[in-house]
Amino acid sequence: MDEKSRLLILVTNDDGISAKGLMHLVDCVKDKGDVVVVAPDHPQSGMSSAITVGAPLHITAHPDQHGARVFSVSGTPVDCVKLAMHSILSRHPDLILSGINHGSNSGTAITYSGTMGAVMEGCMNGIQSIGFSLLHHSLKADFSMSTRIVVDIIDKTLEHPLPFWTALNVNIPALVVPKGARVCRAARGHWSEEYERYTDPQGNPFYWLTGRFVNDEPQATDTDEYWLGEKFASVVPVTPDQTLDSAIPALSNIYDIN
């Protein structure tokens, strides 16, 4: 089959090249086209859409795994996507998949998520892009129960391409076979108790990021947090365009200057 007639699928993540969820995602798509993995050489969680500007980037080729060509990059998830398109792939991929993340990216977590930073980069380049996250932080998390949902969502996206500048943020409940999936909006919330204070052997204080997400609308039944609580996967359409269109008329009356 001609190379250009086969799907070219780029798989990345923010948990790093050794993360278990990365290769589970490869297993979900390896029969759908040519799969290339380009992932950070060490964990890059919380990097959002960060790019490396003050240091050189290095690409390392690894032996093929699970039928995929595999590369690591000494940078962020967005660096991985950019370098994949610039220096590794022969053409832009038809599909970018990020994950499967070890831990949730529901609610406002997308603001910080390196998983979704890679997705946004793909979306801005006009590429069908989906991020997958499992609500389980353990490096030994069981991803097997997520397989049907992941494959179904990918198949549906290939059959019905997403609108321009639209990507998907998919979160999957852990430790259960999901009842199904629901398209919904992200829950509004905030993070509390974000840092723990410790003291080093010299008596100097230091801080470690912890925190928990607080759902500010727990009664709402149209959010990702609600559906995840009901043991459904949540599918939130997202876009790199963060313009709040609904605020433009009111704010124009204040800030328009002649």
N, C-alpha and C positions, 0 to 999 in steps of 0.2 A: 504493500500500500504506500502511495506517495506520502512523504513526510508531512506535506502541507494539508493533506486530507484527513490526517489524524488529529484528534484533540491534543493540544499541548497544555498540560496542567502543572502549574507551579504551586508547590506546597511549602509553607513556611510556618513559623510560630514565634513566640517570645520566651518559651521555656528552655530553648536551646536544642542543639542537635541531638542530644542524648535522651530527650524527653520521651516517655512511653506514648503519650498522646499523639506525637508527631507521626510515628510509624503506624499507629492505628488508623490515622486519617489516610495515609498512603494506601493501606490495605483496602480501604473503602473505595478507592478510585483507580487502583492499578489496572483494572480491566477496561477502563473507559478511554484510555489514550496513553500518550507518552508522559510519564510523570517525572518531574525534576524537583528535588528537594533543595532549597537554599535557606538555611536557618542559622541563627546566631551560634557562635562557637561556645557561648556560655549563656546562662539565663539573663534575659533582658526584660523581665516583667516590669510594668509601670513606666515604660519608656514612651508610651503614646505614639506620636508621630515624629519623635526625635530623629535627627540625622546627625552623623558624625562630621564635624567641620574642622576640628583641630587636631586630627590624627590621621595617619594613613590607614587604609582598609586592606585587609588581606583575605584572599579566597583560598580555601583548602579543599582539594578534591578528596573524596572518601570512596571506598569500595561501594559498588551498587548494593542497595538494600531493598528487599521486598519488590524487586523489579524496577526500582527507581534509581536514576542517577542522583548522587548525593554530594552536596557541597556545604561547607560552613563558611561564615563570614565573621570577621572580627568587628562586628558592629551591631546596630539595632535592627529590629524587624524591617523598618522602612529601608535601611541600608541594603538589607537582603533583597528586597523587591527591586530596588533601583539597580543594584549591581547585577541581579539576575537578568534584567532586561537589557542592560548595557554591555555586559561582558560574558555572560554564560549561555543564554538562550540564543538560538538562531533567529528567533522572531518573538514578538510579543505573545505571551500565553493567551489561550482562549478562556482560561479559568484560573483564578487565584483562590486558594483555600488556605486559611490560617487556623492553626490549632493542632489537635484538639487541646485547648488550654486546660491546665490543671487548676481549676478554680473558676468562680463565677465572673462573668462580665455583664451582668444584668444591671438594671437601674442606671445610675450615673457613673458606674465603673468604666464605661466606654471612654470617658474623659481621660483616664489614665492608661488605658489598656494598650500594651504593645501588640497584642493579638489583633486588635481592631485598627491600630495604626497602620499595619500592613495592609489590611482590607481597604482602608481609606485611600492609601496610595494606589492600589490597583484600580479602585473606582475612579479616581481622578484621571487615570489613564484610559478610561473607557473600557475596562476589562471587568467581566463578570466576577464578582468577589464576594466571598462568604467567610465569616469567622465562626468557629465552633468552640464552645466552652462547656466543660463538665463541672458541675457544682461539687467538686471533690479536689482538695488541694494536695492530697498525698501523691508522691511520685510513683506509688504502687497502685494508684487508682485503677479500678476495673472499668475499661471502656467498652467492653463487649456488649453491654446492654444498650449502648447508644448507636450501634451500627445501623439498625433499620432506619432510624430517624435521619442520620447523617446521609445515608445513601439515597433515601427518598427525596430529601431536600435538594441534593445535588442533581438527581435525575429530573426533578421538576424544574429546576433552574435551567438545565440544558434544553428542556422541552419548551419552556416559556421564559425566554431571556428577560432579565430585569430591565426596567426602564433606565434610560441614561442617567448617570450619576446617582444610582440607587444601589446599595449593597445590603447584605443581611448580617445581622448580629444574632446568632442562634445560641441559646443556652439550654442545657440539657440537665434534668434532675439526676442526682447520683443514687446509686444503690437500688434502682428500680428500673424495670423496662417501662419507658414512657408510654402513657396512654395514647399519645398522639402529639400533635403540634398545633399551636395557635398563633396566628399573626396578631400582634398587639403592640402597644406602646411601652416605652421604658418608664418604670416607676420613678417618680420624683422622690428624692431623699437626700441624705447627707451622711457624712462619716463622723463618728464620735469616738472619743477615747483613742485617738489615733497613735499616740506614742507612749511607750513605757520608759520610765526613767531608771537607769542603772548607774552603778559606780564601778570604775575600773580599779585594778589593784593599787594604783597611785592615788586613789581618792577623787579622781576627776569624773564628773557626771557625763553620761552619754545616753542617747535615746535610740529606741528601736521601734520601727513602724509596726503597729498592730491595728487596732481599730476595728469597728464593725459598721456595716451599712444599716442605717435607720430609715425604714420606709415611711415617708411623711404622709402617705395616703393609703393606709392599710385596708381601708374599706373599699377601695376601687377594685372593680372586677375586670378591668380592661387593660391591665398592666402585666409586664413580664413577671414581676414578683408574685402576682396572684396566680398565674397559670403554672409557674414553677411549683408553687405550693400545692397545686392540684395534681402534680405529677405529670404535667404536660411539658414538652419542650416549648420554649418561647422563641418566636421569630419576629424580630424587630427590624423594619426597614430603616436604614440610616443613609445619610448623605454627607459628603464633605462640606457642603454649603450650610454654614451655621447661621445664615441670615434669619432673623425673626421677622418674617414678612408681616405678620399681624400687627407689629408695633410701629411699622413705618408711618401710617397715616397720623397717629397721635404724636409721635415724636417729630414729624415734619413740622407741625405747628409750633414746636419749641425751638428746634435746632436749625431749621432752614434760615439762612442768612442771605440777604440781598445786598 
